[in-house]
Amino acid sequence: MKPALNLRPATPADVPAIFQLIQALAEYEKLSHAVTGTPESLEAHLFGERPYVEAILAEYAGQCVGFALFFHNYSTFLTKPGIYLEDLFVLPEYRNQGIGKALLSYLAQLAITRGCGRLDWSVLDWNEPAIAFYRRMGASIRENSRICRVSGASLAQMADGNSSATLRSSVPADIRVLFQLIQAQAEFNQQLPAVTGNTDTLSEHLFGLRPYAEAIVAEHADNVVGFALFFYNYSTFLTKPGIYIEDLFIFPEYRQQGIGKAILTYLAQQAVTRNCGRLEWTVAIWNEPAINFYQHLGASVLPDWRICRVAGDFLLNLASQT
């Protein structure tokens, strides 16, 4: 008889096992040197007064053999939260037994239960077995975007900048212009049909009882001319939260005036103040001016990572699999 698989939310007693799985994941990805965090900070961020992440464990024949660690992200195009899967790992000797599929299906079910619009994660481009598996599960691989990251000394250097641009936290009265900026960004990226959200849900998710994201706006002559929307992500290797920029957009007629640099500087300062380990966002591979600009500011464009996404009917289909 095949041993029973059990998936369950992690508890504080599971932290040592989770950290061992994180180390095993890092070794598999040839990134053991990047693990600088501690079990103690991981426990604080999973179960402390301000949790940044959640985790589920896979138990097989009574042994902890895999895990998934995740947090909420946010889609301005859908005006819905999503789930971002930071880590999914199954010990090599327990693979090909449906455990990875079960973990993804569990998270898809959770996304639907929580009213989320998508399930995202990333994969190394050399990991062809994982890519093939994810595609069988209905995931699309976003080949045309890359992750930008600022951390360590580069983050501190970016945060040390100054700017004369006027930036402030958004308020409920900004919702209409924020949505206009979201639509303008989608049009610029040739993705306007993907904007299916509305101002009411955007307002609820920014300023309601359960905020999923924050936004700042840039003003020029008392007019809002740009914005950035962001939320906390998490690094298991650092065992620190980070800040992820979902959107950064400036109306074209107000570019080349230092506003984009001011926004990134402000968010780097927020990351340092909030004791975050990194600042991240994505850039389209065809947007060479933006890539050059980001690299000039100290960001690394990660060439080997691709973002996987399951949404719409594919999310429903994944959630229905057992």
N, C-alpha and C positions, 0 to 999 in steps of 0.2 A: 504494500500500500504506500502511495506517495505521501511523504510527510506533509503536515498541514502548514500552510502559510498564514501568518497573522500580521496584519498591519495595525499599528496603534500610534496615537500621539505620544511623543516623548515626555518623560518626567525628569525631574532633577537627578534622580538616581541613574539616569541613562547617559549623563554628560561624559563620563570617561569613555564609554563605548562609542559615542558619537565622535569624540575627538580622535580616537583611534581610527575610525572610518575616514575622517577628514585627512589624516596623515596617509592612510592607504590610498586615497584618491589622489593626493598630491604626488605620491610616488608613481602612481600609474600615469599621471600626466607629465611626469618628468619635471615637477615643480616643487620637490620637497624643500628646496632652499627658500621658497616663498612662505612657508608656514612659520610665522613668527608670533602667533597668538598663543593663548593659554586656555586650558579648560575652565579656569575661574572666570575669565571675561566672557567666554562662551555661555556659561551658566547664567551670568548676570543678564546677558542680552536675550536669552531664551525665556528666563523665568523671573527676572528682576522686576523692579517697579516700573521700568520703561522697556517692555519687550520690543525688540526690533524684528524678530524672526520667529518662525515656528518650525517644528521638525516632526516627522513621522518615522517610525522604525519598522523594518521588515524582520520578522522572526520566522525562522525556518527550522523545524525540528527542535524548537526550544532555544535556538541560538540566534543572536543578533547578527544578521548577515548583510544588511543594507540599510540605507536611510535616504531621506529626501529632506532638504532644508529650504524653506521658501518664505516669501514675504509678499505683501501687496504692492503692485505697481499701479500705473494709471494710464489710460488712453484718452487723450483729449479729443481724438476723432470720434470715438464711441461715447465719450463722457461716461465711462464706466471704469471701475477698478478692474485689475487683472491679478493674476498670481504669477510671480516670477520664481522659477525654480533655480535657486543658486547652485545647489549641489544635488546630484542624484548618483548614488554609487552602490553597487552590489559587489561583494567580494568575488574575485574571479572564479573560485571553485564552486560558486553557487549560481553562476550565470546559466542562461539557456533553460531556465526552469520557470519562466513566466513572472519572475519577481519584478524586473524592471517595468514590464507592461502593467503589472498590478499597481505599482507605485504611481505611474502616470495616470492610470484610470482613476485611482483614488483622488488624485489632485484635480483631475478634470471634473469629477463629481463634486468636489469641494468648491471649485470655481463656479459651477452652475448653482449650487446651493446658496452661495454668497452673492449671487447676482453679478458675477464677473463676466467680462466680455472676451477674455482670452487667457491662454496659458503660454508663457514664454520661458525659454531657457537658452543656453548657448552650448556650442559644441566645437571642439577643435577640428580643423579641416582635415587633419591626417587620420582622424578616428572614423574611418570609413564604415566599419561595422555598426557603430552607433548611429551615424547619419542614415544608413540604410534602414536600421530599426526604427528610427524616428519617422522616416518617411512612410514606412508601413503603417505607423500609428496615425497617419494623417497630417503630420507636421509639414509646414512649408519652411524651407531654408532661405533666409534673407541674404542672398548672395551679394547684393549691391550696397550693403552698408557695413561699416566697421565700427568697432568700439573705440572711443577715445578715453584715455585715462590719465589723470594727474594724481600723483601720490608722492609721499616722502618729501625730499628737498624741493622738488618741482612744485608741489602743492604749497609749501611754505613760501616759496618765491612768488608764485602767482598771487597769494593772499597778501603779499607785502606791497602790492601796487596801489595806486591812487587814481581817481578820476573825478572830473568835474560834472559828469553826467548825474542827473537827478533820478535816483532809484528809490522805490519804496515798496513795502509789502502791499499786496492787493487787498481791496476791501469789497464787500458785496456790490457796491455801486459800479465796480469795474467790470462786472460780468459780461455786459453786452460788448464792450470793446475787446475784452479777452477772447470772446468767441469770434469776433471779427478777425482778430489776429490769428486765431487757430485756422479759420477758413482761408485767410490769405497765405498762411504757411502751406496748407494743403494744396492750394492752387499753384504756388511756386514749385512744389515738389511733384506736380502733376498727379495729385491724389485726391482731388476734391470730391469725387464720388464716394470716397471712403469715410467722409465726415457724415455720420448718421446720428450724432448726439445732439443735445440741445442745451440751452442756457440754464434751464431749471435744474437738470441733473448736475451740470458743471457747478452751479452755485451750491447745491447740496453737498457735493463731494469736496469742495474747497472750504465751505464755511458751516456745514451742518454739524450734527452731533458726533459723526464719525468721519472726520476729514481724512482723505486718502492722499492728498497732495497739498502743496503750497505754491503760491505764485508771487512773483515780483513784477513790477511794471517800471518802464523807463518813460520819463516825461520830457517833452521839449516844448517850451512856450505854453505850458499848462495843458498840453495834449499828450495822451498816451500814445507812444510811437513804437513800443516794443515790449516784450515780456519774456519771462522764463518760468516754466512750470517744473517743479521738482518734487522728489520724495526721497525717503531713506531707502537705500538698499543695504546689503550686508556682505562682508567678506569673511568667510570661514577661515581662510588662511591667516588673515590678520586678527581675527575675532574682534572686528570693529565695524560699526555702521559706516556707511558712506552716503554721499548725496548723488543721486542720479537725476540728470536733467532730461526730462522727457521732451520738452520743446524749448527752443530759444529762437525767437524770430523778431526781426526789426523791419518795419515798412521800408521798401527799397529806397525811397527818397530821403531817408534819414540815416543811411549807411555811410561808412567812411568818416564817421564823426566820433569814433571811440566808444560807441554805446555797447557794442558786442563785447569788447574787452572789459568795459566797466561791469557788465553783468557777470562775466566769468570771474572777475576779481572779487566781486561781492560774494558769489557763491563759494569761491575758494575760502574767503574769510569766514563764511558761515560754517564750512566744513571744519576748519581749524578750531573755531570757537566751540563747536559742538563735539569736538574730539572724534571726528570722523577720520578714517584712514585713507579715503580717496574721493575724487570727484570724477564722475563718468558721464558720457553721453555718446550718441552715435552720429556718424557723418556718412553721407552718400559717397561712394567711391568716385563718382563723376564730378563731385564738387571740389575741384582742385584748389580754388581760392580759399575755401573754408578749411581744407586740410592743411594748407600752408600756414594759414592764420593760426590754427590750433597748435601746430607744431612749433611755430615761432613763440607761442606763449608757454611752451614747456610740456605740452600734452604728448603722450605716446599714442600712436594709432596702432592698435593690435591687429597684425595682419593675419593671424592664424585662427581667429575665432569667428564663428558664424552664429547668428541668432535664429533659433527655431521658434515657430509659432503655431499654435492650434487655436482656431477661432471658429465661430459660426457652427455650421452643421458638423464640421470635423471635431469640434469640441464636444458636441452632443454625442457623436458616434464613439469617441474615445471614452466618455463617461459611462457609456452603456456596456463596455467590454468588461468581462470578468475573467 
